[in-house]
Amino acid sequence: MPGGKHAIGQCWDRTNSNDGTYEIFISPELDQPFEILHTLAHEMIHAIVGCEAGHKGEFVTWCKRIGLVKPWTATTPGPELAATLAIYALQLGPYLHARLNDVRKRQSTRMLKATCPNPDCEIRVSTDSDKPYTIRITQQWAGAGFRSLGENLDTTSSAGRAMMQMVGVFAEFERSIIRERTKAGLAEARKAGRKLGRRFKLTEADRQQIIYLVREGKMTAADCARTYHIHESNVSRLLAGAKAKD
């Protein structure tokens, strides 16, 4: 199925092909045979059950049958399948093309540009949903007023400027209250012994699988890091923690 911006594999339905066949694409950013093989297995199941099945029902049944484990939208091989694919990867040898790296510079923040007939007037407003609104005004427009056509707001007047200043005071007050409550909540969580920070990206099954694959020599730490989309240092810490428990 066509994936998102960072899909490593895609299976296009046969209805999209002029010759009525399923089309499977593997990302050119992949160059490790093991990762390519289990990505190909995922996409071949889409072709077997039909892309209309999505990542549910019969698709899940087939994944379990051959040894792919969830999350079903980005499956990884279980221990037995991983061992089999590792053997196939060694038999097939190096991949036939080198990795292609996407070095395009991406814009991190989307800014909406608003203009008016006056060429010196320009304003850009941040649209990030997880951040407060940010407004950037060009130097030519600095010092200009704002007059709303829908609300009774005019910053060119004394009353309008006073209103905006009061809005700013209350906004700063609200942010301060949120910050104080957040700090108090974190302090209580630490006293209760709860672990703070993000949740683990890997499930317990994933962590045990990585330890098994590296210890048995079926995959290197670097291969596991690429397969599970984590940094190699995370794999090293995982192995060190497992060794300390032994």
C-alpha positions as CSV (number, residue, x, y, z in Angstrom):
1,M,0.0,0.0,0.0
2,P,1.3,3.5,-0.7
3,G,2.8,4.7,2.6
4,G,3.6,8.1,4.1
5,K,6.6,10.4,3.5
6,H,9.1,7.9,5.0
7,A,7.7,4.6,3.7
8,I,10.4,2.0,3.1
9,G,8.2,-0.2,1.0
10,Q,5.0,0.2,-1.1
11,C,2.6,-2.2,-2.8
12,W,0.4,-0.6,-5.4
13,D,-2.9,-2.4,-6.2
14,R,-3.3,-4.1,-9.5
15,T,-6.1,-1.7,-10.4
16,N,-3.5,1.0,-10.6
17,S,-1.4,-0.9,-13.1
18,N,-2.1,-0.9,-16.9
19,D,-1.3,-4.7,-17.1
20,G,-3.3,-5.6,-14.0
21,T,-0.4,-6.7,-11.8
22,Y,0.6,-5.6,-8.3
23,E,3.6,-3.3,-8.2
24,I,6.0,-3.5,-5.3
25,F,8.6,-0.8,-4.6
26,I,11.5,-0.9,-2.1
27,S,12.9,2.4,-0.9
28,P,16.4,3.2,-2.4
29,E,17.4,4.4,1.1
30,L,17.7,0.7,2.1
31,D,20.8,-1.2,1.3
32,Q,20.9,-4.0,3.9
33,P,19.7,-7.4,2.5
34,F,18.1,-8.4,5.8
35,E,16.0,-5.3,6.1
36,I,15.0,-5.4,2.4
37,L,13.9,-9.0,2.7
38,H,11.5,-8.5,5.6
39,T,10.2,-5.3,4.0
40,L,9.6,-7.3,0.8
41,A,7.7,-9.9,2.8
42,H,5.5,-7.3,4.3
43,E,4.6,-5.9,0.8
44,M,4.1,-9.3,-0.7
45,I,1.5,-10.1,1.9
46,H,-0.4,-6.9,0.7
47,A,-0.2,-8.4,-2.8
48,I,-1.5,-11.8,-1.6
49,V,-4.5,-10.6,0.4
50,G,-5.2,-7.5,-1.6
51,C,-4.4,-3.9,-0.8
52,E,-8.0,-3.2,0.2
53,A,-7.4,-5.4,3.3
54,G,-5.1,-2.7,4.7
55,H,-3.2,-3.8,7.8
56,K,-6.1,-5.7,9.4
57,G,-7.9,-9.0,9.2
58,E,-6.3,-11.4,6.7
59,F,-3.2,-9.3,6.4
60,V,-2.5,-9.8,10.2
61,T,-3.2,-13.6,9.8
62,W,-0.6,-13.9,7.1
63,C,1.9,-11.9,9.0
64,K,1.5,-14.2,12.0
65,R,1.7,-17.2,9.8
66,I,5.2,-16.3,8.4
67,G,6.6,-14.8,11.6
68,L,6.2,-11.0,11.2
69,V,5.2,-9.2,14.4
70,K,3.4,-5.9,15.1
71,P,3.0,-3.0,14.8
72,W,1.2,-4.2,11.7
73,T,1.8,-1.0,9.8
74,A,5.6,-1.4,10.2
75,T,6.2,-5.1,10.9
76,T,9.5,-6.6,12.0
77,P,10.5,-10.3,11.8
78,G,10.1,-12.5,14.9
79,P,13.2,-14.5,16.1
80,E,12.6,-17.5,13.9
81,L,11.9,-15.5,10.7
82,A,14.8,-13.2,11.5
83,A,17.1,-16.2,11.7
84,T,15.8,-17.5,8.4
85,L,16.1,-14.2,6.6
86,A,19.6,-13.7,8.0
87,I,20.6,-16.9,6.3
88,Y,19.0,-15.9,3.0
89,A,20.8,-12.5,3.3
90,L,24.2,-14.2,3.6
91,Q,23.4,-16.5,0.7
92,L,22.3,-13.6,-1.6
93,G,25.3,-11.4,-0.7
94,P,25.5,-7.6,-1.0
95,Y,22.6,-5.7,-2.4
96,L,23.0,-4.6,-6.0
97,H,22.8,-0.9,-5.5
98,A,24.3,1.6,-3.0
99,R,22.1,3.5,-0.6
100,L,20.6,6.8,-1.9
101,N,20.6,9.5,0.8
102,D,18.0,12.2,0.8
103,V,19.9,15.4,1.5
104,R,17.2,17.8,0.5
105,K,16.8,20.6,3.1
106,R,13.3,20.6,4.6
107,Q,11.6,23.5,6.1
108,S,11.0,22.8,9.8
109,T,8.3,25.4,10.4
110,R,5.4,26.3,8.1
111,M,4.7,30.0,8.0
112,L,1.5,31.4,6.3
113,K,2.2,34.5,4.4
114,A,-0.4,37.3,4.4
115,T,-0.1,40.3,2.2
116,C,-2.1,43.5,1.4
117,P,-2.0,45.8,-1.6
118,N,0.7,47.8,0.1
119,P,4.0,46.0,-1.0
120,D,5.7,47.0,2.3
121,C,3.1,45.1,4.4
122,E,3.9,41.4,5.0
123,I,3.1,39.1,7.9
124,R,4.0,35.4,8.5
125,V,2.1,33.3,11.1
126,S,3.3,30.0,12.3
127,T,0.9,27.1,11.9
128,D,2.5,24.5,14.1
129,S,-0.3,22.8,16.1
130,D,1.9,22.0,19.0
131,K,3.4,25.4,19.5
132,P,2.0,28.8,20.4
133,Y,1.2,31.1,17.5
134,T,4.3,32.9,16.3
135,I,4.0,36.1,14.2
136,R,6.9,37.5,12.2
137,I,6.6,40.9,10.7
138,T,8.8,42.4,8.1
139,Q,11.0,45.4,9.0
140,Q,9.0,47.7,6.7
141,W,5.9,47.0,8.6
142,A,7.3,47.4,12.1
143,G,5.4,50.0,14.0
144,A,2.2,49.6,11.9
145,G,-1.2,49.2,13.6
146,F,-3.8,46.4,13.3
147,R,-7.4,47.0,12.7
148,S,-9.9,44.1,12.7
149,L,-12.8,44.2,10.3
150,G,-14.7,41.5,12.3
151,E,-14.1,42.6,15.9
152,N,-13.9,45.9,17.6
153,L,-10.1,46.0,17.8
154,D,-7.9,48.8,16.5
155,T,-4.3,49.0,17.8
156,T,-3.9,52.4,16.1
157,S,-6.0,53.9,19.0
158,S,-5.0,54.3,22.6
159,A,-7.8,52.0,23.8
160,G,-6.8,49.3,21.3
161,R,-3.2,49.4,22.3
162,A,-4.2,49.2,26.0
163,M,-6.4,46.2,25.2
164,M,-3.6,44.4,23.4
165,Q,-1.2,45.0,26.3
166,M,-3.7,43.6,28.7
167,V,-4.1,40.5,26.5
168,G,-0.4,40.1,26.5
169,V,-0.2,40.4,30.4
170,F,-2.9,37.7,30.8
171,A,-1.3,35.5,28.2
172,E,2.0,35.7,30.1
173,F,0.2,35.1,33.4
174,E,-1.5,31.9,32.0
175,R,1.9,30.6,30.7
176,S,3.4,31.1,34.1
177,I,0.6,29.3,35.8
178,I,1.0,26.4,33.4
179,R,4.7,26.3,34.0
180,E,4.3,26.3,37.8
181,R,1.7,23.5,37.7
182,T,3.8,21.4,35.3
183,K,6.8,21.7,37.6
184,A,4.7,20.7,40.6
185,G,3.3,17.7,38.8
186,L,6.8,16.5,37.8
187,A,8.0,16.9,41.4
188,E,5.0,14.8,42.7
189,A,5.7,12.2,40.0
190,R,9.3,11.9,41.0
191,K,8.3,11.5,44.7
192,A,5.9,8.7,43.7
193,G,8.8,6.9,41.9
194,R,7.3,7.2,38.4
195,K,9.8,7.3,35.5
196,L,9.6,10.5,33.5
197,G,10.3,11.1,29.8
198,R,9.1,9.4,26.7
199,R,7.9,5.9,26.5
200,F,10.2,3.2,25.2
201,K,10.1,3.1,21.4
202,L,10.7,-0.7,21.5
203,T,8.4,-3.2,23.2
204,E,9.7,-5.8,25.6
205,A,9.4,-8.3,22.8
206,D,11.5,-6.1,20.5
207,R,14.2,-5.7,23.1
208,Q,14.4,-9.4,23.8
209,Q,14.5,-10.1,20.1
210,I,17.5,-7.7,19.5
211,I,19.4,-9.3,22.4
212,Y,18.8,-12.7,20.9
213,L,19.8,-11.8,17.4
214,V,23.0,-10.1,18.4
215,R,24.1,-12.7,20.9
216,E,23.4,-15.5,18.5
217,G,25.4,-13.7,15.8
218,K,22.5,-13.6,13.4
219,M,22.6,-9.8,13.1
220,T,25.1,-7.1,14.1
221,A,24.1,-4.2,16.4
222,A,24.2,-1.8,13.4
223,D,21.8,-4.1,11.5
224,C,19.4,-4.2,14.4
225,A,19.6,-0.4,14.7
226,R,18.6,0.0,11.1
227,T,15.9,-2.6,11.2
228,Y,14.2,-1.1,14.3
229,H,14.9,2.5,13.3
230,I,16.9,3.4,16.4
231,H,20.4,4.7,17.1
232,E,23.1,2.1,17.4
233,S,23.9,3.5,20.9
234,N,20.5,2.4,22.0
235,V,21.3,-1.2,21.0
236,S,24.6,-1.0,22.9
237,R,22.9,0.2,26.1
238,L,20.3,-2.6,25.7
239,L,23.0,-5.2,25.4
240,A,25.0,-3.8,28.3
241,G,21.9,-3.8,30.5
242,A,21.1,-7.4,29.6
243,K,24.7,-8.4,30.3
244,A,24.6,-6.7,33.7
245,K,21.5,-8.7,34.6
246,D,23.1,-12.1,33.7
